[in-house]
């Protein structure tokens, strides 16, 4: 009898010990659950690529493998709302990595080899330094490049352990690295999915075996205590014509409410044009006409004027379209055609002839029209029928920056010698002090082509 009791006791101890080591049951008193037990990869599976993951000294190590796709170690369990924390270390510049949150896996894609896609929080060891930014893996691409928060580019440290905190609560995803606020995205595409650790694909056999390290991987799914952001970082909000509480607190306002043209009027009239401009399904649309510049329906402008500001807008152009968003529009020039102002160019560079006119590409998408070209390297362009994100930042010192899909594509200073030299060599030279007004209207251009706008928001700077 004593032997039977002893066997029963030892069996019970064994069961309890296994239960404590199981990553799905290793819940701590403070509500956190360890996703990695420090001993093996229970609760995880490797998908897509052929890179190897091993466990050494309480650390998950991913070993790069040449000529194989990105490899992901993903949780067998899916997660909805959670706070995730982990430590990550990269030793080599070729070892790009990342952390999937609410990630998706389609085992039937790529001829049955599978495809991981969805939200990934970046670990970027290159000079670009976009660690902590949000990349939509194998789908939409970058949602939050760190050109939107350049102060955070120094947060990630090579050859050191970096502490990641990622909050995915409701439609908001926020990230921190080593305690520094990095990115903030509001998006509704995925509400649940796996958590994953990436070993990026490599092409150079000399880089095979490079290591990426992960440790202290833990998650909290109940009684979540979101950490507020204190800095004034830019929020990427993809939901239709809405503002987060943080945006409202920081002074952002919608210029288009998604329901009417309130706050807008024709460029040289007191009311909105009677034809051409329409609000439909939360979008502000200028219809196609004859392709001429503001001769059919006409431009529209904000009723208010702005000096220093941060302006963001989403736009979608039709094939071969030409349009623009202008700022510092004074309406004093009485120009035939479009009202005069500094213009963020909207253009189908592939199909519209204006892309090949001007100087050095200064009439291409996101350029300061006819003055300064947008950089072509490193920018992301969505073609006809797809949504792009534009942004114009005008600081109080007259420094102006254009962004396209979160990437900084040009910068200049109004009133500088360089700026005035550009104006002197452009079509705008006939207007005195062009673009140097203290304040002006925001304008959406009618250039005879169909263009859609949404999520138009502005913040006044002081």
ZIJOPE-V257004 format. One record per residue. RES is the residue in three letters. PSI is psi in whole degrees, 0 to 359 (* if undefined). OMEGA is omega in degrees with one decimal (NA if undefined). NEAR is the number of other ideal C-beta (glycine too) atoms within 8 Angstrom. Layout:
BEGIN
[[RES	PSI	OMEGA	NEAR] [RES	PSI	OMEGA	NEAR]]
END
This chain:
BEGIN
[[UNK	317	178.8	4] [UNK	322	179.1	5] [UNK	320	179.6	6] [UNK	317	178.6	7] [UNK	320	-180.0	8] [UNK	317	178.5	8] [UNK	318	178.6	8] [UNK	317	-178.9	8] [UNK	316	-179.8	8] [UNK	322	177.8	8] [UNK	317	179.2	8] [UNK	317	178.0	8] [UNK	318	-179.6	8] [UNK	318	-179.6	8] [UNK	315	-179.4	8] [UNK	321	179.3	8] [UNK	316	178.6	8] [UNK	319	-179.0	8] [UNK	319	-179.6	8] [UNK	329	-178.7	8] [UNK	341	-177.9	9] [UNK	129	-176.6	11] [UNK	339	-178.8	12] [UNK	349	-178.6	7] [UNK	359	-175.6	7] [UNK	66	-176.7	11] [UNK	133	-178.6	6] [UNK	165	-177.4	9] [UNK	332	-178.1	3] [UNK	8	176.0	4] [UNK	353	177.9	9] [UNK	147	175.6	10] [UNK	127	176.2	13] [UNK	123	176.4	11] [UNK	346	179.6	11] [UNK	122	-175.0	12] [UNK	0	178.0	10] [UNK	356	-175.3	6] [UNK	320	-178.1	5] [UNK	185	-174.9	5] [UNK	35	175.2	9] [UNK	135	-179.3	8] [UNK	0	-179.4	10] [UNK	160	173.5	13] [UNK	149	178.9	6] [UNK	132	-178.4	9] [UNK	157	170.5	10] [UNK	286	-176.5	12] [UNK	188	-176.0	11] [UNK	12	175.2	6] [UNK	155	-174.3	12] [UNK	141	172.7	7] [UNK	132	179.0	15] [UNK	162	178.9	7] [UNK	125	176.6	11] [UNK	124	174.3	5] [UNK	52	177.3	3] [UNK	23	-178.8	5] [UNK	137	170.6	9] [UNK	126	-179.6	14] [UNK	125	174.1	12] [UNK	130	-176.6	17] [UNK	120	-179.0	12] [UNK	145	177.9	16] [UNK	132	-175.6	13] [UNK	148	172.0	10] [UNK	41	171.8	6] [UNK	152	-178.8	9] [UNK	172	171.9	8] [UNK	139	179.5	11] [UNK	138	-176.9	17] [UNK	134	168.8	16] [UNK	110	-171.4	13] [UNK	152	177.3	16] [UNK	144	174.9	11] [UNK	336	-179.6	7] [UNK	146	173.5	7] [UNK	154	-178.0	7] [UNK	147	-179.4	15] [UNK	270	175.9	8] [UNK	132	-177.2	8] [UNK	166	167.0	12] [UNK	127	-177.4	13] [UNK	135	173.8	15] [UNK	143	176.4	12] [UNK	164	173.9	12] [UNK	142	-176.2	11] [UNK	139	178.8	13] [UNK	138	177.1	10] [UNK	135	-178.5	12] [UNK	336	-170.1	10] [UNK	144	-177.0	9] [UNK	339	-179.6	6] [UNK	354	-171.3	10] [UNK	60	171.5	15] [UNK	141	-178.2	10] [UNK	189	179.3	13] [UNK	172	-179.1	12] [UNK	119	177.2	16] [UNK	136	173.2	19] [UNK	132	-171.2	15] [UNK	38	-177.9	14] [UNK	156	-179.3	17] [UNK	148	177.4	10] [UNK	123	177.1	13] [UNK	102	-176.2	8] [UNK	342	-177.8	7] [UNK	348	-177.9	5] [UNK	163	178.3	7] [UNK	50	177.0	8] [UNK	38	176.9	3] [UNK	0	178.2	6] [UNK	347	175.6	8] [UNK	155	179.3	12] [UNK	126	172.1	10] [UNK	134	178.6	16] [UNK	162	178.2	11] [UNK	197	-173.1	16] [UNK	127	175.2	16] [UNK	130	175.1	15] [UNK	121	-165.8	16] [UNK	149	165.2	12] [UNK	101	-167.5	15] [UNK	103	-177.2	11] [UNK	359	-175.7	12] [UNK	176	178.6	7] [UNK	337	177.9	3] [UNK	323	171.5	7] [UNK	56	179.6	10] [UNK	26	178.2	11] [UNK	136	-178.4	15] [UNK	349	174.1	15] [UNK	166	-176.4	15] [UNK	123	179.4	15] [UNK	132	177.6	12] [UNK	93	-173.2	14] [UNK	129	172.7	13] [UNK	30	-178.9	7] [UNK	267	-175.4	7] [UNK	351	-178.1	4] [UNK	209	-173.1	8] [UNK	127	171.2	13] [UNK	326	179.7	12] [UNK	81	170.9	13] [UNK	152	-175.9	10] [UNK	5	165.2	16] [UNK	338	178.0	9] [UNK	343	178.7	12] [UNK	69	-173.3	13] [UNK	335	179.3	7] [UNK	337	-177.4	7] [UNK	355	-177.6	14] [UNK	339	-178.3	11] [UNK	1	-175.0	6] [UNK	320	-176.3	12] [UNK	135	-178.4	14] [UNK	125	175.8	7] [UNK	146	177.3	8] [UNK	20	176.2	6] [UNK	158	173.8	6] [UNK	130	178.6	8] [UNK	130	-178.8	14] [UNK	119	178.2	11] [UNK	135	167.5	15] [UNK	127	-177.5	10] [UNK	123	176.2	14] [UNK	125	174.3	14] [UNK	94	-174.3	13] [UNK	121	-175.4	9] [UNK	229	179.1	4] [UNK	16	-177.9	7] [UNK	136	173.0	11] [UNK	122	-179.4	14] [UNK	147	-177.1	13] [UNK	149	173.1	16] [UNK	147	168.7	14] [UNK	125	-179.5	14] [UNK	39	177.2	9] [UNK	355	-178.3	5] [UNK	133	178.2	9] [UNK	131	-173.6	12] [UNK	301	-173.9	13] [UNK	156	-177.8	17] [UNK	113	-178.2	16] [UNK	135	173.6	14] [UNK	116	-172.7	13] [UNK	147	-173.7	11] [UNK	18	-174.4	6] [UNK	317	-179.2	5] [UNK	131	179.7	8] [UNK	346	177.9	6] [UNK	162	178.9	7] [UNK	187	-176.6	12] [UNK	165	168.0	14] [UNK	135	-174.7	14] [UNK	151	177.0	13] [UNK	131	-172.1	16] [UNK	139	160.5	15] [UNK	116	-173.0	17] [UNK	152	176.5	10] [UNK	150	175.6	8] [UNK	153	179.0	12] [UNK	337	-176.6	5] [UNK	116	179.3	8] [UNK	334	179.5	6] [UNK	338	-179.8	4] [UNK	357	-179.0	12] [UNK	136	-178.7	10] [UNK	351	174.4	6] [UNK	143	-171.7	12] [UNK	144	168.7	11] [UNK	134	-170.6	17] [UNK	142	177.1	14] [UNK	140	176.7	13] [UNK	170	175.4	11] [UNK	46	-178.8	7] [UNK	117	-178.5	14] [UNK	156	-175.4	12] [UNK	150	175.4	13] [UNK	128	-174.2	11] [UNK	352	-179.5	9] [UNK	156	179.8	5] [UNK	50	-175.0	5] [UNK	137	179.7	11] [UNK	81	-177.5	5] [UNK	144	-177.7	8] [UNK	121	-177.8	8] [UNK	149	173.2	5] [UNK	137	178.9	9] [UNK	335	-176.9	4] [UNK	167	-176.5	6] [UNK	49	-176.3	3] [UNK	158	-178.4	11] [UNK	136	178.4	9] [UNK	126	172.2	10] [UNK	110	-175.6	15] [UNK	109	-177.2	11] [UNK	352	179.7	9] [UNK	150	-167.2	9] [UNK	113	170.5	7] [UNK	50	178.2	10] [UNK	162	174.7	7] [UNK	142	173.7	10] [UNK	166	175.9	11] [UNK	322	178.9	6] [UNK	317	179.2	10] [UNK	317	178.8	11] [UNK	317	179.7	9] [UNK	328	-177.9	6] [UNK	3	172.5	8] [UNK	9	178.7	7] [UNK	145	176.6	11] [UNK	146	175.5	8] [UNK	133	172.6	10] [UNK	347	177.8	10] [UNK	121	-174.3	13] [UNK	358	178.1	8] [UNK	355	-176.7	10] [UNK	334	-176.5	5] [UNK	176	176.8	5] [UNK	23	176.8	10] [UNK	135	-179.7	5] [UNK	358	179.9	9] [UNK	156	175.2	12] [UNK	169	175.5	10] [UNK	152	-174.2	12] [UNK	321	-176.5	14] [UNK	23	179.7	7] [UNK	171	-177.8	8] [UNK	350	-177.4	4] [UNK	165	177.2	7] [UNK	148	176.4	9] [UNK	142	-176.6	12] [UNK	341	179.8	4] [UNK	163	171.7	6] [UNK	310	179.8	11] [UNK	133	179.7	13] [UNK	154	173.8	7] [UNK	123	-177.1	10] [UNK	126	177.0	6] [UNK	39	178.2	3] [UNK	9	-179.1	9] [UNK	147	172.5	10] [UNK	117	-168.4	13] [UNK	133	167.6	12] [UNK	125	-177.0	13] [UNK	158	174.1	10] [UNK	147	174.0	7] [UNK	249	-176.0	10] [UNK	8	178.9	6] [UNK	1	-179.3	8] [UNK	164	-175.0	10] [UNK	101	172.3	9] [UNK	28	-177.8	14] [UNK	350	-177.2	7] [UNK	295	-178.7	10] [UNK	322	177.9	11] [UNK	157	178.5	12] [UNK	160	169.8	13] [UNK	150	-176.8	14] [UNK	158	173.3	15] [UNK	147	175.4	11] [UNK	329	179.5	7] [UNK	159	174.8	6] [UNK	155	-176.3	7] [UNK	149	177.0	15] [UNK	274	173.6	8] [UNK	133	-173.4	9] [UNK	166	171.3	13] [UNK	114	-175.5	12] [UNK	128	177.1	15] [UNK	146	-177.3	11] [UNK	147	172.7	13] [UNK	140	-179.8	11] [UNK	151	178.2	13] [UNK	124	-177.5	9] [UNK	153	177.0	13] [UNK	169	-177.7	11] [UNK	129	178.5	7] [UNK	14	-172.1	9] [UNK	156	174.7	15] [UNK	133	176.0	13] [UNK	193	178.7	15] [UNK	161	171.3	13] [UNK	119	-177.5	16] [UNK	155	178.8	16] [UNK	161	-169.9	16] [UNK	44	175.7	12] [UNK	120	-175.9	14] [UNK	340	-178.6	10] [UNK	20	-178.0	9] [UNK	351	-173.8	4] [UNK	342	-178.7	8] [UNK	46	-178.4	4] [UNK	143	172.2	7] [UNK	122	-175.3	2] [UNK	218	-175.2	7] [UNK	144	175.3	14] [UNK	152	-171.4	14] [UNK	136	176.1	11] [UNK	172	174.6	13] [UNK	134	-169.9	12] [UNK	125	166.6	11] [UNK	109	-172.4	15] [UNK	133	169.9	13] [UNK	121	-172.0	14] [UNK	144	167.0	14] [UNK	96	-174.5	15] [UNK	331	-176.4	9] [UNK	329	-170.6	6] [UNK	341	-177.2	7] [UNK	133	-176.1	11] [UNK	339	-178.8	5] [UNK	336	-179.1	9] [UNK	335	-177.8	13] [UNK	4	178.5	4] [UNK	184	-177.1	6] [UNK	206	-178.3	8] [UNK	128	172.5	6] [UNK	32	177.4	5] [UNK	25	-177.2	11] [UNK	13	172.6	13] [UNK	17	-179.1	12] [UNK	173	-176.4	13] [UNK	131	177.4	13] [UNK	2	175.0	13] [UNK	161	165.4	17] [UNK	103	-164.2	15] [UNK	126	175.6	11] [UNK	9	-178.6	10] [UNK	302	-174.2	13] [UNK	124	-179.9	9] [UNK	145	170.4	11] [UNK	142	178.2	16] [UNK	146	-178.4	8] [UNK	329	-177.8	7] [UNK	136	174.7	4] [UNK	358	178.8	5] [UNK	161	-179.9	12] [UNK	128	-177.1	9] [UNK	129	171.4	9] [UNK	133	-173.7	7] [UNK	189	-179.8	7] [UNK	136	178.9	10] [UNK	359	178.5	6] [UNK	153	-178.9	7] [UNK	132	171.4	8] [UNK	155	176.0	12] [UNK	120	176.3	12] [UNK	156	177.3	15] [UNK	136	175.0	14] [UNK	119	179.8	14] [UNK	118	178.5	10] [UNK	109	-178.9	15] [UNK	167	-176.5	9] [UNK	342	177.5	6] [UNK	13	178.7	5] [UNK	12	171.7	10] [UNK	129	-175.5	10] [UNK	135	179.2	14] [UNK	134	172.5	10] [UNK	138	174.4	16] [UNK	148	172.3	16] [UNK	118	-178.4	16] [UNK	42	175.3	13] [UNK	354	-177.7	14] [UNK	132	176.5	12] [UNK	122	-175.2	8] [UNK	344	173.7	11] [UNK	159	176.3	13] [UNK	142	176.7	8] [UNK	172	179.1	13] [UNK	118	178.2	11] [UNK	135	176.9	13] [UNK	353	178.7	7] [UNK	164	178.5	9] [UNK	320	-179.7	5] [UNK	317	179.0	8] [UNK	313	-177.7	13] [UNK	329	175.7	9] [UNK	320	177.1	8] [UNK	316	-179.9	11] [UNK	320	-178.0	12] [UNK	336	179.5	7] [UNK	15	-175.2	7] [UNK	180	176.8	9] [UNK	345	-176.2	5] [UNK	1	-175.6	11] [UNK	342	-177.3	9] [UNK	351	178.7	4] [UNK	125	-177.7	8] [UNK	135	178.3	3] [UNK	41	-178.3	6] [UNK	131	175.0	9] [UNK	10	-176.6	11] [UNK	14	178.2	7] [UNK	151	179.7	8] [UNK	331	179.1	3] [UNK	165	179.4	7] [UNK	174	179.5	11] [UNK	159	166.3	14] [UNK	137	-175.3	14] [UNK	139	168.9	17] [UNK	129	-168.5	13] [UNK	140	167.4	15] [UNK	110	178.0	18] [UNK	23	175.6	13] [UNK	4	-179.5	12] [UNK	153	-179.0	13] [UNK	126	177.9	10] [UNK	141	180.0	13] [UNK	144	176.7	10] [UNK	150	172.9	12] [UNK	172	175.0	14] [UNK	45	177.9	11] [UNK	116	-176.5	13] [UNK	156	-177.2	13] [UNK	148	175.0	13] [UNK	126	178.1	10] [UNK	133	-179.2	9] [UNK	147	-178.0	9] [UNK	*	NA	4]]
END
